[in-house]
Amino acid sequence: MKFLVFQHLDVEHPGVFREFWREDGIDWTTIALNEGEPIPDDLERYDALAVMGGPMDTWQTDIHPWLIPEIEAIRHYVSELKMPYLGICLGHQLLACALGGSVGPAAIPEVGLCRVEATAAGRTDTLFNNIPLPLTTLQWHGAEVQSLPADATVLATSPLCAIQSFRWGPHAFGLQFHAELTAETVSDWSRIPEYAAYLEQVLGKQGAERLTADALAALPQFRQTAYQFHRNFMSCLSSQPASPWRDAINFRR
């Protein structure tokens, strides 16, 4: 099985999911869009698309013009090819934009360890199967999905962000929170100017040091949850109905 990863910053990679992919024999190709790497023309060759976070916002197409072809590629992959998709943070927001939803600045940036609760739909959704609820998550965002695409379903919510996760169709999922944490995640992101500004605004000048310690203490739980999300997403892949694209690329069930 082969995954495609859209990446927007070198330290915002798939994190711990890479370990799970290796264990399952999954190969992946990373496209560093912020570094000018082109999106492949043959998207149908990939069994799933994972889109990661980044400090840019979905509407900053004048500063980051590559967002325009990225959004179109996501729309094509999800809506036309109907292939599996997992978006995290910015990738969650880009999925909403690509399918007709809207993203805007959050009233209050959400940074730190925050509790997320599944909706009634989320509690019965395959993606949240065996996920401990309410779920402690790492949040680090100043934008949010403000309206959903047509036919999308909210799977999780939090007091500061109504759309923490959503599903579109049986195959495309977005997570506003970060499930990919490693031991280096918080310290790496604390050095990104945009993220450092959110951190100080929400948690104060000493927030980075406290957040690093809190995240490390919770790392075993984060890893277990990430593994379950991985298993659940793989289950969603394997349960997808057959299509001409999957027949063409010998999609592995």
C-alpha positions as CSV (number, residue, x, y, z in Angstrom):
1,M,0.0,0.0,0.0
2,K,1.3,3.5,-0.8
3,F,0.3,6.8,0.8
4,L,0.8,10.3,-0.4
5,V,1.6,13.0,2.2
6,F,1.2,16.8,1.7
7,Q,3.5,18.6,4.0
8,H,3.7,22.4,4.7
9,L,6.7,22.6,7.1
10,D,9.5,20.2,7.7
11,V,8.7,19.8,11.5
12,E,5.0,19.2,10.7
13,H,5.3,15.7,9.4
14,P,3.2,12.5,10.1
15,G,5.0,12.0,13.4
16,V,4.3,8.8,15.2
17,F,2.1,7.6,12.3
18,R,5.3,6.9,10.3
19,E,6.1,4.2,12.8
20,F,2.7,2.5,12.3
21,W,3.0,2.8,8.6
22,R,6.4,1.1,8.6
23,E,5.0,-1.7,10.8
24,D,2.2,-2.2,8.3
25,G,4.5,-2.2,5.3
26,I,3.1,1.0,3.9
27,D,5.3,3.1,1.7
28,W,4.7,6.9,1.5
29,T,5.8,9.8,-0.6
30,T,6.0,13.2,1.0
31,I,5.5,16.4,-1.1
32,A,6.9,19.5,0.6
33,L,4.6,22.0,-0.9
34,N,6.1,25.0,0.9
35,E,9.5,24.1,-0.7
36,G,8.0,24.2,-4.2
37,E,7.7,20.4,-4.8
38,P,5.0,19.7,-7.4
39,I,1.9,17.7,-6.8
40,P,2.0,14.4,-8.7
41,D,-0.2,14.2,-11.8
42,D,-1.1,10.6,-11.1
43,L,-2.9,10.9,-7.7
44,E,-4.8,7.7,-8.4
45,R,-1.7,5.7,-7.8
46,Y,-1.9,6.4,-4.1
47,D,-4.1,4.4,-1.7
48,A,-4.6,7.3,0.7
49,L,-3.8,11.0,1.0
50,A,-2.7,12.4,4.4
51,V,-2.4,16.2,4.7
52,M,-0.6,17.7,7.6
53,G,-0.6,21.0,9.5
54,G,1.2,24.2,9.0
55,P,1.5,27.8,10.2
56,M,-0.2,29.3,7.1
57,D,-3.9,29.8,6.7
58,T,-6.2,28.5,4.0
59,W,-7.0,32.0,2.7
60,Q,-3.3,33.1,2.4
61,T,-3.2,32.2,-1.3
62,D,-1.4,35.4,-2.2
63,I,1.5,34.6,0.2
64,H,1.4,30.8,-0.5
65,P,0.1,30.4,-4.0
66,W,0.7,26.7,-3.9
67,L,-2.4,26.4,-1.7
68,I,-4.6,26.9,-4.8
69,P,-3.4,23.7,-6.6
70,E,-3.3,21.9,-3.3
71,I,-6.9,22.6,-2.6
72,E,-7.8,21.5,-6.1
73,A,-5.8,18.3,-5.7
74,I,-7.6,17.5,-2.5
75,R,-11.0,18.2,-4.1
76,H,-10.1,15.9,-7.1
77,Y,-8.8,13.1,-4.9
78,V,-11.7,13.1,-2.5
79,S,-14.7,14.1,-4.6
80,E,-13.8,12.7,-8.0
81,L,-11.5,9.8,-7.3
82,K,-13.3,9.1,-4.0
83,M,-10.1,7.9,-2.4
84,P,-9.4,7.8,1.4
85,Y,-8.2,11.0,3.0
86,L,-7.0,12.0,6.5
87,G,-6.3,15.7,7.2
88,I,-4.8,17.0,10.5
89,C,-5.1,20.6,11.6
90,L,-4.5,22.6,8.4
91,G,-5.2,19.4,6.5
92,H,-8.6,19.3,8.2
93,Q,-9.3,22.9,7.2
94,L,-8.1,22.4,3.6
95,L,-10.5,19.4,3.3
96,A,-13.4,21.7,4.3
97,C,-12.3,24.4,1.8
98,A,-11.9,21.9,-1.0
99,L,-15.4,20.5,-0.6
100,G,-17.3,23.8,-0.2
101,G,-17.0,24.6,3.5
102,S,-15.5,27.7,5.0
103,V,-12.5,28.4,7.3
104,G,-11.9,31.6,9.3
105,P,-10.0,33.0,12.3
106,A,-11.1,31.4,15.6
107,A,-12.5,33.7,18.2
108,I,-9.9,32.4,20.7
109,P,-6.8,30.5,19.5
110,E,-6.9,27.0,21.0
111,V,-3.4,25.9,22.2
112,G,-2.4,23.3,24.7
113,L,-3.9,20.1,26.1
114,C,-7.6,20.3,25.6
115,R,-10.5,17.9,26.0
116,V,-12.5,16.9,22.9
117,E,-15.9,15.1,23.0
118,A,-17.3,13.0,20.3
119,T,-20.8,13.8,18.9
120,A,-23.5,11.2,18.8
121,A,-22.4,10.5,15.2
122,G,-18.8,10.3,16.2
123,R,-19.4,7.8,18.9
124,T,-20.7,5.3,16.3
125,D,-18.2,6.2,13.6
126,T,-15.4,3.8,12.7
127,L,-12.7,6.5,13.1
128,F,-13.5,6.9,16.8
129,N,-13.9,3.2,17.5
130,N,-12.2,2.3,20.8
131,I,-11.0,5.9,21.3
132,P,-11.2,7.0,25.0
133,L,-13.8,9.7,25.4
134,P,-13.7,12.5,26.2
135,L,-10.3,12.6,24.6
136,T,-7.3,14.7,25.7
137,T,-5.7,16.2,22.7
138,L,-3.0,18.7,21.7
139,Q,-4.4,21.8,20.1
140,W,-2.4,24.5,18.3
141,H,-4.5,26.6,15.9
142,G,-5.8,30.1,15.4
143,A,-8.2,29.2,12.6
144,E,-11.1,26.8,12.5
145,V,-13.7,25.3,10.1
146,Q,-16.7,27.6,10.4
147,S,-19.1,25.9,8.1
148,L,-19.1,22.3,6.8
149,P,-19.3,21.1,3.3
150,A,-22.6,19.7,2.2
151,D,-23.2,16.1,3.4
152,A,-20.4,16.3,6.0
153,T,-20.9,15.1,9.5
154,V,-19.4,16.5,12.7
155,L,-17.6,13.7,14.6
156,A,-16.1,15.7,17.5
157,T,-16.3,19.1,19.2
158,S,-14.8,21.1,22.0
159,P,-15.9,24.2,24.0
160,L,-13.7,26.6,21.8
161,C,-14.1,24.8,18.5
162,A,-17.4,23.3,17.3
163,I,-15.9,21.3,14.5
164,Q,-13.0,19.3,15.9
165,S,-13.5,16.4,13.5
166,F,-15.7,15.7,10.5
167,R,-16.3,13.0,7.9
168,W,-17.3,13.5,4.3
169,G,-18.7,10.5,2.7
170,P,-17.4,7.1,3.9
171,H,-13.7,7.9,3.1
172,A,-12.6,11.4,4.0
173,F,-11.8,12.6,7.6
174,G,-10.5,15.7,9.2
175,L,-9.0,16.2,12.7
176,Q,-8.5,19.7,14.0
177,F,-6.4,18.4,16.9
178,H,-3.0,16.8,16.6
179,A,-2.9,13.0,17.0
180,E,0.7,12.5,15.5
181,L,2.7,13.7,18.5
182,T,6.3,12.5,19.2
183,A,8.6,13.5,22.1
184,E,10.0,16.3,19.9
185,T,6.7,17.8,18.7
186,V,6.1,20.6,21.2
187,S,9.7,21.8,21.4
188,D,9.9,21.8,17.5
189,W,6.7,23.8,17.1
190,S,7.5,26.2,19.9
191,R,10.3,27.6,17.6
192,I,7.8,28.5,14.8
193,P,7.1,32.2,15.2
194,E,3.4,31.9,14.4
195,Y,2.9,29.1,16.9
196,A,5.0,30.8,19.5
197,A,2.7,33.8,19.3
198,Y,-0.4,31.7,19.8
199,L,1.3,29.9,22.7
200,E,2.2,33.2,24.5
201,Q,-1.2,34.7,23.8
202,V,-3.1,31.7,25.3
203,L,-0.7,30.3,27.9
204,G,1.6,33.2,28.7
205,K,5.4,33.5,28.4
206,Q,6.1,30.4,30.4
207,G,3.5,28.3,28.5
208,A,6.0,26.6,26.1
209,E,8.0,25.1,29.0
210,R,4.9,23.9,30.8
211,L,3.3,22.6,27.7
212,T,6.4,20.6,26.8
213,A,6.4,18.9,30.2
214,D,2.6,18.2,30.1
215,A,2.8,16.8,26.6
216,L,5.7,14.5,27.5
217,A,3.8,13.2,30.5
218,A,0.8,12.4,28.4
219,L,2.9,10.9,25.5
220,P,2.1,7.2,26.2
221,Q,-1.6,8.0,26.1
222,F,-1.2,10.1,22.9
223,R,0.7,7.2,21.3
224,Q,-2.0,4.7,22.2
225,T,-4.7,7.0,20.9
226,A,-2.7,7.6,17.7
227,Y,-2.3,3.9,17.1
228,Q,-6.1,3.4,17.5
229,F,-6.8,6.2,15.0
230,H,-4.4,4.5,12.6
231,R,-6.0,1.1,13.0
232,N,-9.5,2.7,12.6
233,F,-8.4,4.6,9.4
234,M,-7.0,1.4,8.0
235,S,-10.3,-0.3,8.7
236,C,-12.1,2.5,6.8
237,L,-9.7,1.9,3.9
238,S,-10.3,-1.8,3.8
239,S,-14.1,-1.4,4.0
240,Q,-14.3,0.9,1.0
241,P,-16.4,-0.4,-1.9
242,A,-14.6,-1.5,-5.0
243,S,-14.1,1.2,-7.7
244,P,-12.4,1.3,-11.1
245,W,-9.5,3.3,-9.5
246,R,-8.9,0.6,-6.9
247,D,-9.1,-2.1,-9.5
248,A,-6.5,-0.3,-11.6
249,I,-4.0,0.1,-8.7
250,N,-4.6,-3.3,-7.1
251,F,-6.0,-1.7,-4.0
252,R,-5.1,-4.0,-1.1
253,R,-8.0,-5.0,1.1
